[in-house]
């Protein structure tokens, strides 16, 4: 399946596809001067198993990269399937700018969202759709296990232990890349309460407060804290590894910032959750593995 992502002046162009393309063919594209500059480092392709990514700053460069890949693939007897190839434009604008990209004079389909490595990529560049999809899937899984999770003959303590084993992993898949705004946090907390109310068989007509439900379940809120813990742990691995993941996490793009209030970033949320409040502080602390583990443990314990 071939897929793509593109931003105009306020973003980045990324093109995804997955033919049986060799590393040599990607290296040919790498030599093309079509890339995104981030902290003095030029990135124009990413590779994950048989899924490859081409990156450029505009549709002209994206077309040039695609032409190189198409030509090199043809030399190896491979053909790019235009029917399975899509382009997505990410932008702050309500209506995505058009991006006409062609394979052998066949125009590629432009879409608003697609699934890449199990995660929904949206044209607005946000993770809201992905989180909504994960929440819905977790609720479906809960309903499949309803006879166990709502069984009063099984102690609530036992049923609570089933949540992080069978339900929460479905919800939290890929959560390391989520940007959790206040709105998203409220939604996640509401989902957690949805689970507890059904496990305790509390109808909505009972009108019990969240605090009362938590007391009856003998439980503290833990879903958002667990997600933050996953994010912080993953960040520690990425920062200490010091490779491409480190670059794309901490790097800055060339150009001017867009007008208006800037979107919250993952690093901002983690800095607030961990305590120091500044991204520079956590980037310094993450180098010390023991200190980083203590910071995560303290933040999780405090329930921030």
N, C-alpha and C positions, 0 to 999 in steps of 0.2 A: 504494500500500500504506500503510495506516495502522497505526501502532504506538504503544505507550506505555510509560512507565516510571514507577513510583511508589514512594516510600518513605514509611513511616509516621513515627513520632516521631523515628527516627534517620536521616532522610534527606529526599529530595526527590521530588516527583511531576513526571514529565515525560511528555507525551503527544505521540506522533509521528503525523502523517498526511500524505498527499500528494495531495489532490484539486487541481484547478486553482483554488486559492483565491487571490484577489487580495490585494495588500498592504493595500488599504483594509479588507478584512475582518479581517486580522490586527491592524490598528490598532484596530479596534473591540474586539477581545479585549484589546489592550494597555491600554485604558482601564479594564478591569475590575481591581478591587483584589484580584487573586488572583496572587500571585507569590512568588518566593524572594528574600529580601533578602540581598545579599552585599556587604559593605563599603559600606553606605549606598547601594547601587545595587539597584533592583528589576528583576528579569528574569523575564518571564513568557512570552516567545516567542523562538524562534530561526528563521532562515530560511536554507536552502541549496537553491538552484535551486528545484525544485518540491516539496521536502521541508520541511515546516514543523514546528515544535516548540512545544508549549504547556507551561508549567511552573507548578506550584502546590505548596503545602505539604501539602495533604491532598486526599482524594478529593472532598470537597464542592466545593472551589474548582476542582478539575479538571473536575468535572461542569458547573460554572457556565461555565467557559471553553469547554468543548465545545459547550454549548448556544448560546453566542454565535456560535461559528463555524458551527454547523449552521444557525442562523437567517439569518446573513448570506450563507451559501452558497446557501440556498434562494431568497433574493431575487435572486440572479444566475442562477437556473436550474440550480444544481449540487446534487448529492445525495451525502452521505457514505455510503460503502458499509460497512455494519456487518460484513459477512462478511470484509472485508479489513482490519478494524481490530482491533488487539490491545492488551492492557494487560499490563504487566509490573511486578511489585512488587519493588524491590530492598531488601534488609534483611539485617542480620547474623544474623537468626534462621534456623534450619535450614529451617523451613517458612515460606514467604512468606505474609504476611497477605493476606486476601481483599480485593479491590478491585472493587466492583460499579459499573461505569460503563455508562451506557446511551445509545444513539442512537435516538430515536423509540421508546422503550420496549423496544428490543432490547438485551439485555445483551451487552456486548463480551467476547470471549474473553480470558482471562488466561493468559499463557504464562510459561515460565521463561527463555526466551532468544529473541532474534530477530536478524536481520541488518539493520544500518542503515548505508548508504553503504559496503557491503562489509565491515563489521566486526561481529563478534558481540557483542551487548550481553547480559550475563548478569544474573540476578536477584540474585546475590551482590555485584554491583558490581566484580568483579575482572576481570582480563584473561586469566586462566589458560585459559579455553576458547578464546578467540581465538588465543592463542599456540599451543595444541595443534592447532587447525585449520590455522594457517599452517604449522606444522612438518610436518603430514601432507601438505599440498598440495605443499610443497617437495620432499618425498621422492617423491611421485608424479611430479613434473616431472623429478626426477633419474633415475627409472627409465625415463622416456620417452627420455632422452638417454643411457641406459646404454651404448649401443654406441659412443658417442664418449668419454664421461667415463671409461670403464674400459678403453679401447683402449690396449694397451701399445705399439702402433706409433706412438702420438702421445705426445710427451714430457709428463711430469708437469707441467712448467712451463706448457705450453700448456693442458693440461686444467684446471689450477688457475685460470687466467685466465677460464675459462668459468664457474666458480662464481659470481663476483660479477656476471656478465653475464646469466645465464639462471636460476640457482637461488635465490640469496640475495634478489633483489628480490621474489620470490614470498613468501619467508619473512618478509621485513621490511616488508611492506605495512602501513602504519599503526603502525609501531613507535614513532613519536614520542609516542604516547599510552600506551605500555606502562609498567606498574610492574614493575620487574625485581627480585624478591626473590632470596635466595640459592638457593632451590629452583628458580626459573625460570631463573636463570643456569646452574645445573648442567644443566638440561634443554637449554638452548640449546647449551652446550658439548658435550653428548653428541650432539646433532644434527650439530654440526660434525665431530666425530670419526666419526660414521656416514658422512658423505660421504667423508672421507679414507680410511677403511678399505676402502670399496668401490672407490674410484679406484685404490688400490694393490693391490686384490684380496687383502686380508688376511682370511682366515676367522676366525670367533670362536674356533675350536679352536686357533689359533696362540697365543692368550693373550699377545699383545704389549701392553706398557704404552702409555699415551697418549703419554708422552714419546718412546718409541721410534718410534711411528707418526708423530709430528710431525717427528722427525729424518729419517726416511725420505722424508717429503714435503718436507723442507727448508722448513718453514712454522711460523709462530707462530700461536697462537690469535688470531683477529681478528673473529669474528662478534659477540661481545658488545661489543667495543670499537667496532665499526662502528655498532652500534645506539645506543650511548651518544653517538657523534659525531653521528648523525642527530638525536637528541633535543636535544643541546646547540645544534646549529645552528638547529633549529626554534625552540627557546626564545629564542634571540637575535633572530630575526625577530619573534616574538610580543611580546617585551618592548619592543623599540624601536618597534614599530608603535603600541603603546599604546592599543589599542582593546578590543573585547569579549573577544578571546582573552586579552589581558593581565589583564583583570578576573577571568575565571573561573580563570585559572592562579594568581594571587596572592591573590585575595579570600578572605575568611573568612565562613562562615555564622553567622547568629545562633543562640544557644542553647548548651546545655551539651555538652561532649564526652561520648561514650559511655564506659561503665566498661571497665576493663581496658586492655590494651596497645593502642595506636593502630596502625592499619595504616600501612605504609611508603608514602610518597608519591613521585611522580616527582622532585620537587624535592630530596628527601632523598638519593635515589640519585645524582643529578647533582652535588650538593654534595660528596658523598664522592668521586666519580670525578674531579672537576675539581681537588680538592686543598684548598680552604679549609676544607671541612667544615661550613660554616654557610650556610644558605639566604640569609641577609641579605648575605653576602659575594658570592655569585654574582649576586644581584639588583643589587648596586652595580657589579660588574665588567661586566655585560652591556651597560651603557650605552656603554662604550668598545668600538667594533667591532674595532679592531686588537688590543686587550688580550684580548678575548673569543676571537678567532681563535687567538692565541698560547696561551691556556689550553687550548683544545680540542686544538690540535696537540701540546702537551706531554703532555697526559693520554693521548692516543692513542698517542704514541710510547712512553710508559712502560708501556703495556699494562695499566693498572689495571683 
